[in-house]
Amino acid sequence: MVKQAPLFLLVLILVIFVTGIGLQQTACAESENDYYRLVPIMTPKAQTESRAENWKPAPGDLVLEVSGLAVLDDRRVAVAIRKGEIWILDGVYDEPPKNVTYKRFATALHEPLGLIWKDGAFYTVQRSELTRIRDTDGDGTADEYLTVAKGWGVTGHYHEYAYGPELDYAGNLWLTLNIGLGLNKDQKTRAVTDPTLGFSQGRWRGWGMKCTPEGKLIPVCAGMRSPSGLGANRAGDMFYTDQQGNWVATNSLHHMREGAFFHHVEALASMNLEGSPIHGIKNIPNGLPFPEAIKRMPQLKPPAVWFPYKKAGQSATDIMLDNSGGKFGPFDGQFFVGEFTQASMQRVFLEKVEDEYQGACFPFREGFASAVLRMDQGTDGSVFVGLTNRGWSSLGTASYGLERLVWTGKTPFEIKEMRALPDGFELVFTQPVDPQTAADPNSYKMKSYTYTYHSSYGSDEILNKDLTFENITVSEDGLNVRLKVKGLRELYVHELQAEGVKNKAGQTLLHPQAYYTLNRIPKK
């Protein structure tokens, strides 16, 4: 006769069994690293480890606070650093990167905040000019520094950063100029003042500009606060990112085009200068919901994408087009946007409706060693990521460095695209969905909201509204789901949570969140 186990022992065994299953499931859970792994090339921690393992260390005094980044070929990248130098690193694709070499190419620059390589020369925007830098005698060190363009104001204010350049398909070099955040009396003597609105700023501060191949500097659009990211999409249109602050409700992505005004009104100090494409703004709609402010101020243009604060970053930086043809995974043609405070990266899908760009942002990758400031795509599709948190705090274990983000070849289960429809949205997935969970309304939640346009710092989400699904249709191949949504609102963010959707293997989405900025509801 077998004795029955005591009740408490049976309970203990059950707890251990269930906990063990949970631990096993956790150990097998999918993570971002399963799809996109980080390779440290140069961080303080990597330097310490490399010396211990007899790798080739960087020069002992090199603080790689990356402020500009340009891929040169299948061995080398160039980085500009905040100290005012350009370095060329060789061997950066090696894994592990044991034999990276460091060569200083240029010095004595004034806070370069961008870098490109074009026709045998580097181009960078310093605080007061766009500069071309070349090595004319072939010794590996720059010996020619030529001013390509200048003409914007520098009053001496700390925040008067200048970013760029980025190249468009017509050969123009684009740059953006940070606003001076609160000029003192002395700085205002070196500023321009709009006679109607009374704003004072350095010349063209808060503007986006382009330099033609002939060297002519042209003001294009205005209203920028801290526009640290620039990038062109596959159509050749130029975009910039902005960061939350006064007049800027939350981080945002904007399509730069002639005569557009975005948020920050102090940029209008230069509105009446010769060459300005913006005229006639006499009143500022301070304290209104953003959609209402647009009605009151025709020059005010909506962002292509809002990044809801903390949900999709806290301080947007660089823009990079995935132009790899699939070498970086399933998101070819989309934007990736760097994030400073959270040391992460977001992904952006864009579409054009009635000549207005709009689209969705998605979380993509966390866990960088420091603030992500610059990105550039390698010849193999991997992404080089330049890091520096100088001046502000960020997550991560380092204050600067260079990392490489590599696709493992494994496709994550993600919402690849979110497209606007006249009566809702179409979701495109990277893998076929389980039709039962994808057709279940309980698998989704959606709400919409907007922001306040005002002179105060940032904005809460306002005019929140929960939305309902009238119908859900799953395509035969399981890659597309149409959501018929009641109560769409133009110029509002439509936030989707799709936590209940699974693929045919039973996996949930790696990132179930999507944030769509609906500037125009399609008519058909």
C-alpha positions as CSV (number, residue, x, y, z in Angstrom):
1,M,0.0,0.0,0.0
2,V,1.4,3.4,-1.1
3,K,1.1,6.2,1.5
4,Q,-0.5,9.4,0.2
5,A,1.9,12.4,0.3
6,P,1.0,15.2,2.8
7,L,-1.0,18.0,1.3
8,F,1.7,20.6,1.9
9,L,4.2,18.4,0.0
10,L,1.8,18.2,-3.0
11,V,1.4,22.0,-3.0
12,L,5.2,22.4,-2.8
13,I,5.7,20.1,-5.7
14,L,3.0,21.9,-7.7
15,V,4.6,25.3,-7.0
16,I,8.1,24.0,-8.1
17,F,6.6,22.5,-11.2
18,V,4.7,25.7,-12.2
19,T,7.7,27.9,-11.3
20,G,10.0,25.7,-13.3
21,I,7.7,26.0,-16.4
22,G,7.7,29.8,-15.9
23,L,11.5,29.9,-15.6
24,Q,11.9,27.7,-18.7
25,Q,9.5,29.9,-20.6
26,T,11.4,33.0,-19.5
27,A,14.7,31.5,-20.5
28,C,13.2,30.7,-24.0
29,A,11.4,34.1,-24.3
30,E,12.3,36.1,-27.4
31,S,14.3,39.3,-26.9
32,E,15.6,42.1,-29.1
33,N,19.0,40.6,-28.9
34,D,17.8,37.4,-30.6
35,Y,17.3,39.4,-33.7
36,Y,19.6,42.4,-33.5
37,R,22.8,42.0,-31.5
38,L,25.2,44.7,-30.3
39,V,28.9,44.5,-31.0
40,P,30.9,47.0,-28.9
41,I,33.7,48.5,-31.0
42,M,35.0,51.2,-28.6
43,T,33.5,52.1,-25.2
44,P,35.4,52.6,-21.9
45,K,34.4,49.1,-20.9
46,A,35.5,47.6,-24.2
47,Q,38.8,49.4,-23.9
48,T,39.5,48.0,-20.5
49,E,38.7,44.5,-21.7
50,S,40.8,44.9,-24.8
51,R,43.9,45.8,-22.9
52,A,43.4,42.8,-20.7
53,E,43.1,40.5,-23.7
54,N,45.9,42.1,-25.7
55,W,43.7,43.6,-28.3
56,K,44.8,46.8,-30.1
57,P,43.5,49.6,-27.8
58,A,42.6,53.1,-28.9
59,P,45.0,55.9,-28.0
60,G,44.9,56.4,-24.3
61,D,43.7,60.0,-24.5
62,L,40.9,59.4,-27.1
63,V,37.5,60.1,-25.7
64,L,35.2,59.0,-28.6
65,E,32.2,61.3,-28.0
66,V,30.8,60.6,-31.4
67,S,29.1,63.7,-32.9
68,G,29.4,62.7,-36.6
69,L,29.7,59.3,-38.4
70,A,30.4,58.3,-41.9
71,V,30.9,54.8,-43.3
72,L,33.7,54.9,-45.9
73,D,34.0,51.3,-47.1
74,D,33.9,47.6,-46.0
75,R,36.7,48.2,-43.5
76,R,36.6,51.8,-42.3
77,V,34.3,54.4,-40.7
78,A,35.1,58.0,-39.9
79,V,33.9,59.7,-36.7
80,A,33.8,63.3,-35.7
81,I,34.0,63.9,-32.0
82,R,32.9,66.7,-29.7
83,K,36.5,67.7,-29.0
84,G,36.7,68.9,-32.6
85,E,38.5,66.1,-34.4
86,I,37.9,63.6,-37.1
87,W,39.2,60.0,-36.7
88,I,39.3,57.2,-39.2
89,L,38.9,53.7,-37.7
90,D,39.9,50.6,-39.7
91,G,38.9,47.0,-39.0
92,V,35.5,47.9,-37.5
93,Y,33.6,45.0,-39.2
94,D,35.8,42.4,-37.5
95,E,34.1,40.2,-34.9
96,P,35.4,40.5,-32.3
97,P,37.0,43.9,-33.3
98,K,40.4,42.9,-32.0
99,N,42.5,44.8,-34.5
100,V,40.8,48.2,-34.9
101,T,43.2,50.9,-35.7
102,Y,42.7,54.6,-35.0
103,K,44.1,57.5,-37.2
104,R,43.5,61.1,-36.5
105,F,42.6,62.9,-39.7
106,A,41.5,66.4,-38.8
107,T,41.8,68.7,-35.7
108,A,40.8,72.2,-34.5
109,L,37.1,72.0,-35.5
110,H,34.5,73.9,-33.4
111,E,32.0,71.3,-32.2
112,P,31.3,69.4,-35.4
113,L,27.8,67.9,-35.2
114,G,27.6,65.8,-38.4
115,L,29.8,64.2,-41.0
116,I,29.5,62.9,-44.6
117,W,32.1,61.7,-47.1
118,K,31.5,63.0,-50.7
119,D,33.8,63.1,-53.7
120,G,37.0,62.5,-51.8
121,A,36.3,65.0,-49.0
122,F,34.6,65.2,-45.6
123,Y,31.9,67.8,-45.0
124,T,30.9,68.8,-41.5
125,V,28.9,71.6,-40.0
126,Q,30.8,73.5,-37.3
127,R,29.1,76.0,-35.0
128,S,29.6,78.8,-37.5
129,E,30.1,77.3,-40.9
130,L,29.8,74.3,-43.3
131,T,33.3,73.1,-44.0
132,R,35.0,70.8,-46.6
133,I,38.1,69.0,-45.4
134,R,40.5,67.1,-47.6
135,D,43.9,65.4,-47.6
136,T,45.6,66.8,-50.8
137,D,49.0,65.3,-50.4
138,G,48.0,61.7,-49.5
139,D,49.7,61.4,-46.1
140,G,46.4,60.4,-44.4
141,T,46.0,63.8,-42.6
142,A,43.8,66.7,-43.6
143,D,45.7,69.7,-45.0
144,E,42.8,71.7,-46.6
145,Y,39.9,73.2,-44.7
146,L,37.6,75.3,-46.9
147,T,34.5,77.2,-46.0
148,V,31.6,76.0,-48.1
149,A,28.9,78.1,-46.6
150,K,28.3,80.4,-43.6
151,G,26.0,83.3,-42.7
152,W,23.9,82.2,-39.7
153,G,24.2,84.0,-36.4
154,V,26.3,83.0,-33.4
155,T,25.6,85.1,-30.3
156,G,27.6,83.0,-27.9
157,H,24.6,81.2,-26.4
158,Y,25.5,77.6,-25.2
159,H,22.6,75.9,-27.2
160,E,23.4,77.4,-30.6
161,Y,24.3,74.0,-32.0
162,A,24.5,73.6,-35.8
163,Y,23.8,70.1,-37.2
164,G,24.6,68.4,-40.5
165,P,25.1,68.2,-43.3
166,E,23.0,65.6,-45.1
167,L,22.9,65.2,-48.9
168,D,19.7,65.1,-51.0
169,Y,19.4,63.6,-54.5
170,A,19.9,67.0,-56.2
171,G,23.3,67.4,-54.5
172,N,22.2,70.0,-51.9
173,L,23.7,69.8,-48.5
174,W,21.1,70.4,-45.7
175,L,21.7,71.7,-42.2
176,T,19.7,72.7,-39.2
177,L,20.2,75.3,-36.5
178,N,19.4,75.0,-32.8
179,I,17.4,77.9,-31.2
180,G,19.2,79.9,-28.5
181,L,17.1,79.0,-25.4
182,G,16.8,82.3,-23.6
183,L,19.3,84.9,-24.8
184,N,20.7,87.3,-22.2
185,K,21.0,91.0,-22.7
186,D,24.5,90.9,-24.2
187,Q,23.6,88.0,-26.6
188,K,20.6,90.0,-27.9
189,T,22.9,92.7,-29.1
190,R,24.2,90.2,-31.6
191,A,20.8,88.9,-32.5
192,V,18.1,89.9,-35.0
193,T,14.6,91.0,-33.7
194,D,11.3,90.7,-35.6
195,P,9.5,94.1,-35.3
196,T,6.0,92.6,-35.2
197,L,6.4,89.7,-32.8
198,G,9.4,91.0,-30.8
199,F,11.4,87.7,-30.8
200,S,15.2,88.0,-30.7
201,Q,17.5,85.2,-31.9
202,G,20.7,84.8,-33.8
203,R,20.3,85.1,-37.5
204,W,18.4,82.1,-39.0
205,R,18.4,80.3,-35.6
206,G,15.6,77.6,-35.5
207,W,15.8,77.3,-39.3
208,G,16.5,74.5,-41.8
209,M,18.8,75.5,-44.6
210,K,20.3,74.0,-47.7
211,C,23.5,74.8,-49.5
212,T,23.3,74.3,-53.3
213,P,26.2,72.6,-55.3
214,E,27.2,76.2,-56.3
215,G,27.6,77.2,-52.6
216,K,24.5,79.3,-52.2
217,L,22.9,79.1,-48.7
218,I,19.1,79.1,-48.8
219,P,16.7,79.3,-45.8
220,V,14.0,76.7,-46.4
221,C,11.8,76.2,-43.3
222,A,11.6,77.4,-39.7
223,G,10.3,76.6,-36.2
224,M,12.9,74.2,-34.9
225,R,13.9,73.9,-31.3
226,S,16.7,71.3,-31.1
227,P,16.8,69.7,-34.6
228,S,19.7,67.2,-34.0
229,G,18.7,64.6,-36.6
230,L,18.6,64.9,-40.4
231,G,17.9,62.3,-43.1
232,A,16.4,61.8,-46.6
233,N,13.9,59.1,-47.4
234,R,14.0,57.0,-50.6
235,A,12.1,59.6,-52.5
236,G,14.8,62.2,-51.7
237,D,12.7,64.3,-49.4
238,M,14.5,65.7,-46.3
239,F,13.3,65.2,-42.7
240,Y,14.5,66.4,-39.3
241,T,13.8,65.4,-35.7
242,D,13.0,67.8,-32.9
243,Q,13.0,67.4,-29.1
244,Q,10.4,68.2,-26.5
245,G,10.5,71.7,-24.9
246,N,8.8,75.0,-25.0
247,W,6.5,75.1,-28.0
248,V,7.3,71.5,-28.8
249,A,4.8,69.1,-27.2
250,T,6.9,66.0,-27.6
251,N,9.6,64.6,-29.9
252,S,8.7,64.7,-33.5
253,L,9.7,64.0,-37.1
254,H,9.1,66.7,-39.8
255,H,9.2,66.9,-43.6
256,M,11.3,69.9,-44.5
257,R,10.0,71.9,-47.4
258,E,10.0,75.5,-48.5
259,G,7.9,77.9,-46.5
260,A,6.9,75.4,-43.8
261,F,6.7,76.5,-40.1
262,F,6.8,73.9,-37.4
263,H,6.7,74.7,-33.7
264,H,9.1,77.1,-32.1
265,V,8.0,80.7,-32.6
266,E,11.3,82.4,-31.7
267,A,12.6,81.2,-35.1
268,L,10.4,83.9,-36.5
269,A,12.9,86.5,-35.4
270,S,14.4,85.9,-38.9
271,M,11.1,85.9,-40.8
272,N,11.7,89.3,-42.4
273,L,15.3,88.8,-43.4
274,E,16.1,88.7,-47.1
275,G,15.6,85.3,-48.5
276,S,13.0,84.2,-46.0
277,P,10.2,82.1,-47.5
278,I,7.9,82.7,-44.5
279,H,6.0,86.0,-44.2
280,G,3.0,87.6,-42.5
281,I,2.7,85.8,-39.2
282,K,1.3,88.4,-36.8
283,N,-0.4,86.3,-34.1
284,I,0.6,83.1,-32.3
285,P,-2.2,80.7,-31.1
286,N,-0.7,80.0,-27.7
287,G,-2.6,77.5,-25.5
288,L,-4.7,75.7,-28.0
289,P,-5.0,72.0,-29.0
290,F,-2.5,71.5,-31.9
291,P,-5.3,70.7,-34.5
292,E,-7.0,74.0,-33.5
293,A,-3.7,75.9,-33.7
294,I,-3.2,74.7,-37.2
295,K,-6.6,76.1,-38.2
296,R,-5.6,79.5,-36.7
297,M,-2.1,79.6,-38.2
298,P,-2.0,78.4,-41.8
299,Q,1.8,78.4,-41.9
300,L,2.0,75.9,-39.0
301,K,2.5,72.4,-40.4
302,P,2.0,69.1,-38.4
303,P,4.8,66.7,-37.9
304,A,4.9,63.6,-40.0
305,V,5.2,61.6,-36.8
306,W,4.8,62.4,-33.1
307,F,6.8,60.2,-30.7
308,P,4.7,60.0,-27.6
309,Y,6.9,61.0,-24.6
310,K,8.6,58.1,-22.8
311,K,6.5,55.6,-24.7
312,A,8.7,56.2,-27.8
313,G,11.7,58.0,-26.5
314,Q,12.4,61.2,-24.6
315,S,14.9,63.0,-26.9
316,A,15.0,62.1,-30.6
317,T,18.3,62.4,-32.5
318,D,19.6,61.0,-35.7
319,I,17.6,59.7,-38.7
320,M,18.9,56.8,-40.8
321,L,17.2,55.3,-43.9
322,D,17.5,51.5,-44.1
323,N,18.8,51.3,-47.6
324,S,20.3,47.8,-47.4
325,G,17.8,45.9,-49.6
326,G,17.0,43.5,-46.8
327,K,20.5,43.0,-45.3
328,F,19.3,44.6,-42.0
329,G,16.1,42.6,-41.8
330,P,12.5,43.1,-43.0
331,F,12.4,46.9,-42.7
332,D,14.1,48.1,-45.9
333,G,13.0,51.6,-46.9
334,Q,12.0,52.6,-43.4
335,F,13.6,55.2,-41.0
336,F,15.4,54.4,-37.8
337,V,15.6,57.3,-35.3
338,G,18.1,57.5,-32.5
339,E,17.1,58.2,-28.9
340,F,19.3,60.1,-26.4
341,T,17.9,59.7,-22.9
342,Q,16.8,56.1,-23.2
343,A,19.8,55.0,-25.2
344,S,17.6,53.3,-27.7
345,M,16.3,53.4,-31.3
346,Q,12.8,53.7,-32.8
347,R,11.5,52.6,-36.1
348,V,9.3,54.7,-38.4
349,F,7.0,53.8,-41.3
350,L,5.9,56.7,-43.5
351,E,3.3,57.1,-46.2
352,K,2.1,60.1,-48.1
353,V,-1.7,61.0,-48.0
354,E,-2.8,64.1,-50.0
355,D,0.7,65.4,-50.2
356,E,1.2,65.2,-46.4
357,Y,3.6,62.7,-44.9
358,Q,2.3,60.7,-41.9
359,G,2.9,57.3,-40.4
360,A,3.7,55.2,-37.4
361,C,6.6,54.9,-35.0
362,F,7.5,51.6,-33.2
363,P,10.0,50.7,-30.5
364,F,12.9,48.9,-32.0
365,R,16.1,48.4,-29.9
366,E,17.1,49.2,-26.4
367,G,20.3,48.6,-24.4
368,F,22.9,50.7,-26.1
369,A,25.9,51.6,-23.9
370,S,25.1,55.3,-24.0
371,A,23.0,57.9,-25.7
372,V,22.5,57.3,-29.4
373,L,23.5,60.4,-31.3
374,R,24.6,59.3,-34.7
375,M,24.0,56.3,-37.0
376,D,25.2,55.2,-40.4
377,Q,24.6,52.0,-42.3
378,G,27.6,49.7,-43.2
379,T,28.2,48.1,-46.5
380,D,26.9,44.8,-45.1
381,G,23.7,46.3,-43.8
382,S,24.7,46.5,-40.2
383,V,24.4,49.9,-38.4
384,F,27.2,51.8,-36.8
385,V,25.9,53.7,-33.8
386,G,27.8,56.7,-32.3
387,L,27.3,57.4,-28.6
388,T,27.8,60.3,-26.3
389,N,25.8,61.6,-23.3
390,R,27.9,64.7,-22.8
391,G,25.8,67.5,-21.2
392,W,22.8,65.3,-20.3
393,S,22.2,62.0,-18.7
394,S,21.2,58.8,-20.4
395,L,20.7,55.1,-19.7
396,G,23.7,52.8,-20.3
397,T,27.0,51.8,-18.8
398,A,29.2,54.3,-20.7
399,S,29.4,58.0,-21.4
400,Y,30.6,57.6,-25.0
401,G,31.6,55.1,-27.6
402,L,30.9,53.3,-30.9
403,E,28.8,50.2,-31.3
404,R,27.6,48.1,-34.2
405,L,24.1,46.7,-34.5
406,V,23.9,43.5,-36.5
407,W,20.9,41.6,-37.8
408,T,21.2,37.9,-36.8
409,G,19.2,36.7,-39.9
410,K,16.2,35.8,-37.7
411,T,13.0,37.7,-38.5
412,P,11.2,39.1,-35.5
413,F,7.4,38.9,-35.3
414,E,6.5,42.6,-35.7
415,I,4.0,45.1,-37.1
416,K,6.0,45.9,-40.2
417,E,3.7,48.7,-41.5
418,M,0.6,50.5,-40.3
419,R,-1.3,52.2,-43.1
420,A,-4.2,54.6,-42.9
421,L,-7.6,53.7,-44.5
422,P,-10.7,55.7,-45.0
423,D,-12.3,53.8,-42.2
424,G,-9.4,52.6,-40.1
425,F,-6.0,51.0,-40.5
426,E,-4.2,48.2,-42.3
427,L,-1.5,46.3,-40.4
428,V,1.2,44.5,-42.3
429,F,3.1,41.9,-40.3
430,T,6.5,40.4,-40.8
431,Q,5.1,36.8,-40.3
432,P,1.7,35.3,-40.8
433,V,-0.6,35.8,-37.9
434,D,-2.7,33.2,-36.1
435,P,-6.2,34.1,-37.6
436,Q,-8.1,33.4,-34.4
437,T,-6.1,35.9,-32.2
438,A,-5.7,38.4,-35.0
439,A,-9.5,38.5,-35.6
440,D,-10.4,38.9,-32.0
441,P,-11.3,42.5,-31.0
442,N,-10.0,41.7,-27.5
443,S,-6.4,41.4,-28.9
444,Y,-6.3,45.1,-29.5
445,K,-6.8,48.4,-27.8
446,M,-6.7,51.8,-29.5
447,K,-7.1,55.4,-28.4
448,S,-6.4,58.8,-29.9
449,Y,-5.1,62.0,-28.4
450,T,-3.4,65.2,-29.3
451,Y,-1.2,67.9,-27.6
452,T,-1.4,71.5,-26.5
453,Y,0.5,74.0,-28.6
454,H,1.9,76.5,-26.1
455,S,4.9,78.3,-24.8
456,S,5.2,76.0,-21.8
457,Y,7.6,73.0,-21.7
458,G,6.1,70.0,-23.5
459,S,2.6,68.9,-23.2
460,D,0.5,66.1,-21.7
461,E,-1.7,64.0,-24.0
462,I,-5.0,65.7,-24.2
463,L,-8.5,65.1,-25.5
464,N,-8.1,61.3,-25.0
465,K,-10.7,59.1,-26.6
466,D,-11.0,55.3,-26.5
467,L,-11.8,53.8,-29.9
468,T,-13.8,50.8,-30.9
469,F,-13.4,48.2,-33.7
470,E,-16.4,47.7,-35.9
471,N,-14.8,44.9,-38.0
472,I,-11.5,43.0,-38.2
473,T,-10.5,41.2,-41.4
474,V,-7.5,38.9,-41.7
475,S,-6.0,38.2,-45.2
476,E,-5.7,34.7,-46.5
477,D,-1.9,34.7,-46.2
478,G,-2.1,36.0,-42.6
479,L,0.2,38.9,-43.3
480,N,-2.4,41.7,-43.4
481,V,-5.1,42.7,-40.9
482,R,-7.7,45.4,-41.6
483,L,-9.1,47.2,-38.6
484,K,-12.3,49.1,-39.1
485,V,-12.2,51.8,-36.4
486,K,-15.0,54.0,-35.3
487,G,-14.1,57.7,-34.6
488,L,-10.9,58.5,-36.5
489,R,-9.7,62.0,-35.9
490,E,-7.4,64.0,-38.2
491,L,-4.2,65.5,-36.7
492,Y,-4.4,63.1,-33.7
493,V,-2.1,60.3,-32.6
494,H,-3.8,56.9,-32.8
495,E,-2.1,54.6,-30.3
496,L,-2.5,50.9,-30.9
497,Q,-1.7,48.1,-28.4
498,A,-1.9,44.6,-30.1
499,E,-0.8,42.5,-27.2
500,G,-3.2,39.6,-27.9
501,V,-2.0,39.0,-31.5
502,K,0.1,35.9,-32.1
503,N,1.8,34.3,-35.1
504,K,1.1,30.8,-36.2
505,A,3.8,29.5,-33.9
506,G,2.0,31.0,-30.9
507,Q,4.4,33.9,-30.3
508,T,3.3,37.3,-29.3
509,L,4.6,40.4,-31.0
510,L,8.1,41.5,-30.0
511,H,6.8,45.1,-29.8
512,P,3.0,45.2,-29.7
513,Q,2.9,49.0,-29.7
514,A,2.3,51.4,-32.6
515,Y,1.7,55.1,-32.7
516,Y,0.2,56.5,-35.9
517,T,0.0,60.2,-36.5
518,L,-3.1,60.7,-38.7
519,N,-2.7,64.0,-40.4
520,R,-5.1,63.1,-43.3
521,I,-7.8,60.4,-43.4
522,P,-7.6,58.9,-46.9
523,K,-10.6,59.5,-49.1
524,K,-10.3,56.1,-50.8
